[in-house]
Amino acid sequence: MSASHSAHGNEAPYYYVPADSPHPVRASFSLLLALLGAALWINSYAIGHWVFLLGILSLFVVLFGWFGDAIRESEGGLNSLRVDHSYRWSMAWFIFSEVMFFAAFFGALWYVRQVTTPWLSDLEHQALLWPSFTGTWPNLGPAGVVEPFETMGPFWLPTINTALLLTSGLTLTIAHHALRASHRGKTMFWLAATVILGFTFVACQAYEYFHAYHELNLRFDSGAYGSLFYMLTGFHGFHVILGATMLTVILFRLIKGHFTADHHFGFEGAAWYWHFVDVVWLGLYLFVYWF
């Protein structure tokens, strides 16, 4: 993430055009390598997971250098107000794309529960295809080929994680107000609390997965319920890791003296993302664990 202006508030008098950069090409090759490794891994090639890991690690190296260049441009006073607007629109469209991403999986959950399951249990399908299938959710599939499993309820880990994320949203808001009031020490304290709460959420979710896999026999292949449970909660957990990492970078930048009360879009962009992650979790908590 990059601040919209330099730390000294110097406004560039032009639209800054950066020099030619190798980062986009390197990122593309890293992603291609990761996808190739994933394809090999899925098809049971022994080298697949190593190729995938190499692609992911190389992507992290590229992003580290890329974001470092963006930070240096910002702190060097090269970003004008027009660049600030482009950063804001870019972040807004990125979050919108993430909203659509999760909307697809929420839509799949609704479709399976409200359309497919009742449809397969009607008289026509019971008579012709699956006589013993009942339209309950979750289920073991029309042919009963899914191993028996238990569902994951809201108590207690999901509820604890909800409290953690809601609290982290509050601490982040306090940190933002402190930054706008030029209270850097208070900002760093509350931002550090937010980061700790975020990674605590990840640790609790990891324990939840261990419990689900070993004690509830709930796996990725446990029918539509298992697939959607792990897709929705797993991708959200990945977004929590990404958001907490972004906030960690912002925390280190604050320690180094970056950002001012008036110019701190790097902080704001990460905060937007974190609040988006909070809202998505509320939807997951209701529709995956309660309903």
Steps between C-alpha positions, in 0.01 A plus 500: 500500500618850431422834659341754269767763557843525648545502875572874480183576306681609182262503205640388167399756233433238233360152448786274592585239240736237642796369307490166319472221754567125478259426785185430292680250276664330797166478683338346191766230476472431873123454471543279194748286692261474798208397276715246318608353833139489622394315184781246543420464871131433436594234244725321752839597355758492781672818384173694492495635856865609472431692179194657662702603807775645280243706309342636819837586656618675185173698492560617858851613406363693200226664707749597770711685246199645319335641811837623621536706182148640547580598859823672396314692228243613754752599766704680233213737425432366151127435545258780419134538597404336171706195594326499838165480322623215282613309810157544658310389191734204453448384858124549473479290181725235652270467802199492267658208313546323833133562581404331173736212577328422828157568350562209261559256785213635709287458190617141462409433862151645449448310174596163647287547811192666351488366143701183439424312823119541484509429126679167545254395770180555300279210397640472148861463611413271790311267269752494216845567645545514877214341691660538842616861463344753741516872442673594822803723541769390535475152351720209393422537132238332282684168489620510860862480386620771741642376828292602803612828657387753758433863420689790654280705734549859616629410849755569607789568266299676224340727761838573656639581155206734439582685820868518399426649158241748627743612771777536241276727294451719807872516585581586137247784504653634821845484338373690195351778712823518698702539179271778381561671834881457459526266801756262350566301817131434551465412133777241516360346820149448364625389160724242668196378695311464171780292348513273807123448490518418129766233534323362808195452278715302255634279782146430625385412150792262458395325822140494374611324182697244702191434712273475195731265312595263782196505729204583274630321188411819312722512193518679169334202330214480753243578237388850408501604865867412554612659174316826560598512869871481423481720190320782681679486835837409344503785251387736773784378721741569214362853477549546875865394462541742210332786687698440819822494294406830338434655841833365626678679215309819587606460864868478403458804278351692791798402715730635227315833505288465186154659465363827633163602638390626158674258264479131589313314229723195553341469844152577369518247216604221737223607740239485222611147420489393865148632550394313185642180651300568818173541308556182298556304820168617641331353193692176544418482868128528429456294182764229552492442876146599605262443208 
